[in-house]
Amino acid sequence: MKIFTILCFLFSSFFFSTFSFAESKSETTTTEVQKQVVQVNINTATAEELTKGLVGIGMSKAQKIIEYREKFGPFISIEQLKEVSGIGQATLDKNIGKITL
């Protein structure tokens, strides 16, 4: 009977400790995802905001984006960003969900 009680105690301790870890991990994951999804408006963002918010966009490409929109006006579609020298489909694919107009 003592063995049964000890086994029940160990099993319940293990079960509840696992449940606790799973709960705290999902909270952390949700917080991390919220931090990662930063949207950048390519029609109003500064070079610094473009660089920090978009993957594969350094200061040089950020300046080209700004020069393009100053010369041709605001972007009408996200796909139009590919007309900027040095930006292709791969860059757009890396930033899906981050780019807004």
N, C-alpha and C positions, 0 to 999 in steps of 0.2 A: 504494500500500500504506500509506503514511503517513496519507493521508486516511482510509482505512478504519479504521485503528487509532485515530485521533483521534475519529472518529464513534462507534466502539464505546465508547471511554472516556467521551465526553460522554453518550451514551445511558445507560450503566450508572450514571454519577454522578447523572443526573436521576432514574432509576428508583429507586435506593436512597434518595435524599434525600426523594422523595415518600413512599416507604414509611415512612420514619422519622417524618415529620410526621404522617402518618395515625395511626400508632400512639400518639404522644404526645397527639394531639387526643382520641382515644377514651378515654384514661385520664382526661383532664381532664373530659370529658363525664360519665363514670361517677361521678367524685368530686362533680361539681356536682349530679347527680341525687340522689345519696345525701344530700347536704346539704339539698336542697329537700324531700324527703319526711320531714317531721316530723309525727308523729301526736300528736293532742291528745285526751286523754280528757275529754269534756265533763262527766263526773260527778265528776271530782276536780281538774280544772285550776283554777288561780287566775285572776283577771282578767288578770294580766300574761301568763300562759301562753296564755290564749285570744287575747289581742290579738296576741302575737308569732307564734303558730302558725297562725292562721286568717286568710284573706284576707277583707277587708270587715268585720271585727269590730274595732271600736274599743273604748275603755274603757267607753263608755256601754252598748253592746250586751253586752259581757262582763259587766258588772254585772247586766244584765237576765237573762242566762243563769244566773248564780249565784243571783239572787233567785228565779227560777223553780224551780230544783232544790231550794232551801231550803224553798220553799212546798209543792211537789208531790212531792218526793222525786226520786230519781235518774231520769234519762232511760231509758226502756225501749227506744226505737228512735231512730235518727238523725233520722228524719222528724219525730219529736216536737219537735225543735228549732224547727220552723216555728211552733209555738204561742207562741214567745217574740216579743213585740212587736218589729217591725223586722227580723225574719229571715224570709226567704222562700226559695223554690226556687232563685232565682239564687245566693244565698249558699251554699246547700248544694251546688249544682253546682260552684261555684268551689273548694270544699273537699273534693271527693270523694277519698277515700283518706287524708285527713288526720284525719278525725273518728273516734274510737273511743269505745266505751262502757266 
